[in-house]
Amino acid sequence: MKRGVKSYRFIAIVLTLGLVASTPDGWAQTRLRPGFNLFSIRDDVEIGRRSAAQVERQYHTYDDPRVTRIGKRLAARSSMPGLPWRFRVIDRSDVNAFALPGGYVYVTSGMLRAVRNDDELAGVLAHEITHVTLRHGTNQASKALIAQMPLEVLSGQLGGGLGANLARLGIGFGLNSLFLRYSREAETQADVGAVQLMRRAGYNPYGLASFMRRMRGGGGFFSDHPSPTNRVERIEREIRSTGG
């Protein structure tokens, strides 16, 4: 019993440290680090692969040379260029985009009609790429696993390989999966990271700000994100802090 209490305290401390590493103080200094995660990078890729397969069974998807070109250019300058990055379009009229763990990024055809130039599209893709590199999807799932899994299982699985437990715990794949339910904090981090990534890849980060400003109140991409007004202000503050 005492051993279990110690293990629980250890997990709580690790979780707290992961959250501290991604507080607003870190954003002001443009320092972003992945938070607490029970999953390995290999798990991320496998989860993304299985989730992408489910998405593509549900919707018509296709490759777009422009999306692939911009996405690959950004991914090459990201903190995880070695992931099996894949960029595809979902044939839907709503203005939306999302990324699955492991490097699977999607934009809707409605999004392609909404963006006015490559910088705006790069901003959307950079936001999603940052979700992947900061491992927000499996970070969120790790928090859920802490709450759901027996302590003995957690203690034995801290080294990775948690993918086999997902079905037993009711954590599924696809568009409604836990891996796409990001916190407001994670969304703000993705905006900040997008500015940094756009600069490294040679895109104008004001493209992201201009897109957000124009699309305020449009739903879709903003429905599970922070207030568009607050996002524009935070993005522009980050641009200025990086020399823009």
Secondary structure in CASP SS format (residue, H / E / C, confidence):
PFRMAT SS
TARGET T0000
AUTHOR 0000-0000-0000
METHOD secondary structure of the structure
MODEL  1
M C 1.00
K H 1.00
R H 1.00
G H 1.00
V H 1.00
K H 1.00
S H 1.00
Y H 1.00
R H 1.00
F H 1.00
I H 1.00
A H 1.00
I H 1.00
V H 1.00
L H 1.00
T H 1.00
L H 1.00
G H 1.00
L H 1.00
V H 1.00
A C 1.00
S C 1.00
T C 1.00
P H 1.00
D H 1.00
G H 1.00
W H 1.00
A H 1.00
Q C 1.00
T C 1.00
R C 1.00
L C 1.00
R C 1.00
P C 1.00
G C 1.00
F C 1.00
N C 1.00
L C 1.00
F C 1.00
S C 1.00
I H 1.00
R H 1.00
D H 1.00
D H 1.00
V H 1.00
E H 1.00
I H 1.00
G H 1.00
R H 1.00
R H 1.00
S H 1.00
A H 1.00
A H 1.00
Q H 1.00
V H 1.00
E H 1.00
R H 1.00
Q H 1.00
Y C 1.00
H C 1.00
T E 1.00
Y E 1.00
D C 1.00
D C 1.00
P H 1.00
R H 1.00
V H 1.00
T H 1.00
R H 1.00
I H 1.00
G H 1.00
K H 1.00
R H 1.00
L H 1.00
A H 1.00
A H 1.00
R C 1.00
S C 1.00
S C 1.00
M C 1.00
P C 1.00
G C 1.00
L C 1.00
P C 1.00
W C 1.00
R E 1.00
F E 1.00
R E 1.00
V E 1.00
I E 1.00
D C 1.00
R C 1.00
S C 1.00
D C 1.00
V C 1.00
N C 1.00
A E 1.00
F E 1.00
A E 1.00
L E 1.00
P C 1.00
G C 1.00
G C 1.00
Y E 1.00
V E 1.00
Y E 1.00
V E 1.00
T E 1.00
S H 1.00
G H 1.00
M H 1.00
L H 1.00
R H 1.00
A H 1.00
V C 1.00
R C 1.00
N C 1.00
D H 1.00
D H 1.00
E H 1.00
L H 1.00
A H 1.00
G H 1.00
V H 1.00
L H 1.00
A H 1.00
H H 1.00
E H 1.00
I H 1.00
T H 1.00
H H 1.00
V H 1.00
T H 1.00
L C 1.00
R C 1.00
H H 1.00
G H 1.00
T H 1.00
N H 1.00
Q H 1.00
A H 1.00
S H 1.00
K H 1.00
A H 1.00
L H 1.00
I H 1.00
A H 1.00
Q H 1.00
M C 1.00
P C 1.00
L H 1.00
E H 1.00
V H 1.00
L H 1.00
S H 1.00
G H 1.00
Q H 1.00
L C 1.00
G C 1.00
G C 1.00
G C 1.00
L H 1.00
G H 1.00
A H 1.00
N H 1.00
L C 1.00
A C 1.00
R C 1.00
L C 1.00
G C 1.00
I C 1.00
G C 1.00
F C 1.00
G C 1.00
L C 1.00
N C 1.00
S C 1.00
L H 1.00
F H 1.00
L H 1.00
R C 1.00
Y C 1.00
S C 1.00
R H 1.00
E H 1.00
A H 1.00
E H 1.00
T H 1.00
Q H 1.00
A H 1.00
D H 1.00
V H 1.00
G H 1.00
A H 1.00
V H 1.00
Q H 1.00
L H 1.00
M H 1.00
R H 1.00
R H 1.00
A H 1.00
G C 1.00
Y C 1.00
N C 1.00
P C 1.00
Y H 1.00
G H 1.00
L H 1.00
A H 1.00
S H 1.00
F H 1.00
M H 1.00
R H 1.00
R H 1.00
M C 1.00
R C 1.00
G C 1.00
G C 1.00
G C 1.00
G H 1.00
F H 1.00
F H 1.00
S C 1.00
D C 1.00
H C 1.00
P C 1.00
S C 1.00
P H 1.00
T H 1.00
N H 1.00
R H 1.00
V H 1.00
E H 1.00
R H 1.00
I H 1.00
E H 1.00
R H 1.00
E H 1.00
I H 1.00
R H 1.00
S H 1.00
T C 1.00
G C 1.00
G C 1.00
END
